[in-house]
Amino acid sequence: MFVPASILHADLDAFYASVEQRDDPRLRGRPVIVGGGVVLACSYEAKRRGVRTAMGGRQARALCPDAVVVPPRMRAYSEASKAVFAVFRDTTPVVEGLSIDEAFLDVGGLLRLAGTPLEIATRLRARVLADVGLPITVGVARTKFLAKVASGVAKPDGLLLVEPAGELDFLHALPVERLWGVGSVTAAKLHAHRITTVGQVARLGEATLVSLLGEWAGRHLHALAHNRDPRPVVTGRRRRSVGAQRALGRGPHPPAFVEAVLAELVDRVTRRLRAGGRPGRTVTLRLRFADFTRVTRSQTLPRATWQTRTILDAARRLHAQAASTIAQRGLTLVGIAVANLDDEGAVQLELPFEVHDQAGLDGAMDAVRERFGSAALTRASLLGRGQGPTVPLLPD
């Protein structure tokens, strides 16, 4: 059965930096860095000079000394995201948000009403620019995976349609890093066997890839290299995890500082869990080291919870397990996520029936922060320390 290229991946270009350039005409055409100590985002003018997201501010300024450094304005980014998603939903009812600056859109049922997917994508880009003032790149393909790859190739401010008849020719010419799930570690394993393109991956048998990379990764990459991705664009799906992270810049960072950051992140995450009525069971600690490698460590709790103390204790245990690695390799980013979320909002009661103050304390702190702002209450360990910005999220 013929399946047309009708899935759009729409991705705003250098989102935070583009909002800053939109709102301050003096920044247009100039290298812009959002964030001081750590680069939260940068314009394409800065990217061409080697600046990258999550890079330390000192290194970024050394690479691009004429860059304009601006503080983040999360409210402005959130409002811009809402305006862009309004355009998405006015284009098609089938929208799956991935983050505040990207989404999949299925326009397969709009041929008679709105024209071909390429025509729809062209109008979408023009309208986002006219209504919101931001450049956006759109990839159009038969699968979600290939649509996302197409938008990545077309950046910045581009549009690329991959027709079904030519999709494998397009895909197989790309480097292996374009495959979802191929990070620095997997790429190094493939390069060690002189595998550098997607086409070379496709020519390997699935069993060979499994022997090189493990069962899940081998099967996953074998399917993607042949553009096998049956996932539909899904609307109304609640997020599978709630997380927060903070870039630290190059250290060294005292253990007490990292502990304080962990507590700050857990406070953010548990507040979101309670606001959404979604307790979770699996706590994951994400770490990025000075050499830009990453590791994750997880612990699944006996029962779902949204209590700050319980999740913080788990995060501290995971951090302690990684202490020696952090000391050897340096830490540049720490993140916390809670997964295995309960959509029903039920918290299991347990014996013995003793009174615990933690739930009441969490609720009281949430109420104060809701009324007076998130900075109204803070931990003593964070006094005098600059807290990282709270990144806006899609509604759950």
N, C-alpha and C positions, 0 to 999 in steps of 0.2 A: 504493500500500500504506500502510495506517495505521500510523504509528509512535507509540507512547504516550510520554508524558513520564516517562521512567524513569531519567534520569541525574541524580545528585545532585552538587552542588558543596558540600562541607562546609568551612567556613572559621572557625577559631577567632577570637574577637573580641579585638583588642588583646592579642595572645598574651602577650608578656613581661609587660606590665603586669597582665594578668589573673592570671598565676601569682603575681605579687607580692601582689596583693589577696587571692588565695586563701590564701596562706601567712601573711599578717599581717592579721588582722581589722581592725586599726586603720586600714588603708588603704582599706577598702571604702567606696565612695561618695565618695571624695576624689580630687582630681586627682593622678595619679601620673606621674612622668617617670622612665624607666629610662635611665641614663647621665647623666654630668655635663657634660662639655665639648660633647658632641653628643647630641641626643635619639635614642636607639636605638629607643624605643617609648614610647607614652604611653596612658593610659587615656582612655576616652571623655569623662570629666569634664574632662580637660585638652584634648582635641580640640575640645570645644565652646567653649573659650576661645581657639582659634586655634593651639594648639601642634600641630606636625606632626613626623613622623619625619624625621630628618636635619637638623632645625633646630639652629642653634647654641644652646648652653645659656643664654647670656646673654639672647638674644632670647626664648627660651621662658619664662624666669623673669620677664622684663618683662611678657609677656602674661598670665602666671599666677603671680603672686608667692606665692600660698599653696600652690603645688604641692609635693608631697613628692618629693624626688629620691632615688632609690635606685640603688646600683651593680648592674650586670647579674650574674646568676647563671646562666651558660650551662648548667651541669650540671643545674640544676633544670628549665630549659626543655627540655633534651634528654630527661629522664626523663618529663616531662609529655607530650611529643610521642609517645614510645614507647607510653605508656598509651592515648593517644587513637587511635593507629593500630591498637592491639590491638582496640579497639572497632570500628573500621572493618572490619577483616578478619574479625571475628566476625559482622558484619552481612552481608557479601557477600564472596565470593572475588575479585571483580573490582574492585580498588582501584588507582588510579593516583595516586601521591603527586606533588604539585607542589612542595611545600616542607615544612618540618617542621610547619607549622600549617594546611595545606590539602590537599585531595585530591578527585578525582572518584571516584564510586562508581556502578557500573551495577547496578541492582536489577531489571532487566527480566525476569529469569527466576525471580523469587521470588514471583510473585503468589499461587500456591497454597500456598506454604510460609509466607510471612511477611506477606501482605496487599499492599495498594496501595503505590506509591512514597510517597504522602503519609503513610500510616500508618507505613511504615518510617522515613521521615525524622523523624517525631514521636518515635518510640521512640529513634532514634539520638541526638537532642538531649537527651532525658531521661536516657539512659544516660551520655553524656559528662559531663553535669552531676553525676549521682549518683556515678559511679565515679571521675572525675578532678577534679571540682569546678570545671569551667571552662564558661563559656557558649560556645555555638557557633551559627553561623548556617548554614542550609542553603537552597540554591536547587534547585528541581526543574524540569527542562525536558526537551525532546526532544533538544537538542543540548548539547554541552559548552559552547559559547560562551554560549548563552542561560542555562544553569544557573549559570554564573559571574556573568553580569549579574544574575540574579535574587537571588543571595546578596548581591551588592553593594547592591542596592536594599533588601533586607530588613534589613541591618545597622542597629544591633547586636542580637544575641540574638534573631534572627527566623527565620521560615520562610515561604518563598514558592513556591507552585506556579504555573507558567505552563502552562496547558492549550494543546495544539496549536491549538485553534480560535481562541484569542485571542492567540497569540504575537506576531503582527505588530502588532496594536493596542497591546499592551504595549511592544514594542520601539520602534516608530516615535514614540512620545511622549517618548522619552528624549533627553537631550542627546548630541551627537556624541561627547563625551568618553567615553561608555560603550562605544564600539566599541574592540575590541582593536586596538592599533597607533595610536590617535589620542592623541598627546601634545600638548604645548603648541605645537610648531611646526606640526603638521598641523591642529590645531584653529584656529590663527590663519589658516592658508590658507583653511580652510572658512568661517570667520567673515567673512573679507574679501569673500567672495561671498555673504554673508548666509545661509549654511547653518549652522543651529544645532541641528537635531534629526536623529535617525536617519531619520525619515520623509522629510525633505527629501533626504537622501543617497539613499534608496531610489528616490525619484522621478527622480533624475538617471540618465541612461544611463551604461553602463559606459565608453563612449568619452569622455564628458565628464569623468568622474572620473579616467580615465587622463591626460587632457590637463591636469588640475589638479594631480595628485599624483604622476604617474609610473605606469608600467605595473604594477609589483607592488602598490603601495599602492592604486591605483585598483581593480584587480580584487579585491583582498583586501576592501576596504571595501564594494564593491558586493555581494559574496557575503554578508558578515556582515549588511548592512542588510536582506537578504532571509532571514536566518537559515539560510543554506546553510553547514553545517559538518558534513561527513561523517565526521569523525574519531571512531573508537570509543574507549572507555575501554580502555587498554592496561596490562597488568600485566607486571612483570618487565623493563621497559625500562631499560637503563642510561643514565645521564645523558650528554648529548651534549657537555658541556663541564665543566671544573672551574675554579672561580674563587674569588676572595676580594676584598673591598673594605673600605675604611675611610673613614668620614666624618671630615673634618678640622676642621669648623667654619669660621667666617669668619676669613680671614687678616689680613694677608699671611703666607704661609708661605715661609720661605727655601728656595731650590732644594735645598740640602743635606738639609733635612728631608724634602722630597718624595722625593728619591732614597732616603733611608733607609726611608721607608714602602714605596716600590716594592720594595726588597730584602726587606723583611719579608713582603709579600704574595706575592712569588715563592717565598720559602722555604715558605710555607704550601701554595701550589698544587702545587709540584713534589713536596713530601712526599706529598701526597694522590695525585698521579699514580703515584708509585713504589709506594705502599701498595696501590693498585688494579691495578697492572700495566698501566697504560694510558698509553703515551706519546702526545703530541699534536703537531700540526704548526702550527696557527694560533694566534698570540699576539694577544690583543686588549687594548688599553688603554681603560678607560672613565673619562671625566672628567665631573664636574659642576661648573658654575661658580657664582659668587655670585648670578647672576640665575636660577638653577635650570634653565638649559638644559644639555643634555648632548651630548657627542660621543663617538664611538668611533673608534679607529684600529687597524688590524690589519696583521699581517705573517705571511705563510705561509712557514715554513721549508722548506729543501730536503728534509728528512726528519723523521720523527717522533722526538721526544726527550722525556726527562723530566729532563735534566741542568739543574741550577739555573743554572749559569753561562750556558749557551746561551740559556735563556729570559729570564734577567735582562738579557743584552746586547740582546735584541730589545726588551724593555720599555723599556730606556733609550733606544734609538733612537726609539721611538714617542713617548716623553716629550719628547725633544729637538725632534722635529718640531712638537710642540704648545706649545713654550715661549713663543713670542710671544703666542699666544692666552691662555695662562694668565696672563701678565704683565698683559694688558689687562683681563681679565674676572674674575680671582680664581678660586681653586680651593677647593671645599668637599668634594669626594669624589674618591677615586681607586680604581680597581679593575683587577684583572688576571684574565684568563680564558684558558684554553688549550682549544681545540676541535680538530675533526678527530681525535678520539681513536681509537686502535687498540685494538680489543677483544681482540686476540690477545696483546698484551703484547710483541710482537717489536720489537727495536731493530735497525735496519739497520747492519751492519758496513761499514766503508769502508777504502779504501786512502788513505795508506800505513798499514801495520800498526805504528803507534807506540803506546807505552804512555802512556795519559792517566790522571792521578791524579783527575780530577774525579768519575768514577763511584764510585771507592773513597771519596773524601771525602764525597760525598752519602750513601753507605750508612752510613759510620761516624757521621755526624751524626744520621741517622735512628735508628740503634740507641741512641745516647745519649739522644735525646729520648724514644724509646719507653720506655726504662727509668727515666729520671729526670724526665720531664715536658718539655713543650715549651719551658719557660722556662730549662731547664738550660744551653742554649747560645744565645747571641745574637750579633749582629754588633756590632762596635765602634761603628759609626755609630748604633746604637740605644741605647747605654748612656746612662742618665739620662733617656731619653725613655719616656714611657708608651706601651706597645704597645696597640693596639686589641684588643677582645675577639674571640675566635675563635667565630664564629657556628656553632652546630650545624647539621649537614646531614643529609638523609635518607641511609640506607645506599645505596651504589651497587649 
